Amino acid sequence: MSETKPRREQPRILRKMEARREAYRDKGRVYRIAWVVAGVIVVLAGVAMVIFPGPAVVVIPLGLAMLSFEFAWAQRLLDQGVDGGLEVKDRIVHADRRIQVLGAVAVVCGVAAALFVAIAVLT
C-alpha cells in the first residue's frame, strides 16, 4: 500500500494565479500567442541565469507560471517545483536546532567565501 501525503493548502500566489487563468481563457488568439512567446523568453532568460549571474530560481518558475496558462506540461512542472519547495520549507521548519545552526553557519561561510573571491578579483 502506498501512503498518501495530506494535501497542503495552496500558497496565496497560486490561488491568485488560478483566478487569472480563468480570465486568460477569454483572451484573443494574438494575446495568447504573445503571452506564450513572452513566457518562453522568460524561461530562456532564467536558464541563461543558471550560467550567468541572475535570479534563475525566481525567473524560471515565473516563466513556467506564464506558460502554465496555456500548457498542461508547464503546470505539472510548476506544481512539482512548488511541492518540492514546500517540502524543503517544512523540513527546515521542523529540523532540530543543531541542523538549523549548522545550516546558518554554512550560509555564513558561503557568503564569506563569495566576498573573499570578490575582493581577491577586484584587487
Secondary structure, 3 states (H helix, E strand, C coil): CCCCCCCCCCCHHHHHHHHHHHHHCCCCHHHHHHHHHHHHHHHHHHHHHHHCCCCHHHHHHHHHHHHHCCCHHHHHHHHHHHHHHHHHHHHHHCCCHHHHHHHHHHHHHHHHHHHHHHHHHHC
